[in-house]
Amino acid sequence: MSKKQVREPSLGERLRRLRKAKGLTLAQLAERVGRSEAYL
């Protein structure tokens, strides 16, 4: 039996999923954490 490798989501993918689950736009998240959208 071959084992299927499961790729861990990247930090960016995790952030996007959590941000959307909270109903925040990227601009709103950036403002809340004190960073630019480009940084995030």
N, C-alpha and C positions, 0 to 999 in steps of 0.2 A: 504494500500500500504506500502510495506517495503522500507525503505531507504537503499540504498547500500552505504556502507562506502568506501570512496576513500582514499587510503593510500598515504600520501605525500612521495615523493622520499627522500631517505636519502641524507645526504650531499655528501657522496661518489658517489652515483648514479648521482646526479646533476653535480658534478665535472667531472665525466667521460663523461657525455653527452656534456657538454660545451667544454671540452678539445678536444673531437673528432670532434665537430662542427668546431673548429678552426684548425683542422688538425694537432694537436700536439700529440706527443707520451708522455708517462708518464715521460720519461727521460728528454724530452725537457721542459715540464712544471716544473719539479723539479728544473732544472737548472735555469729557469727564475725566480722562486720564492725563490731560495736560500735554498732549502730543499732537503733531500734525497728522492729517490723514495719510500723507505720504510716508510718514514714519511707520504707521501701523500697516 
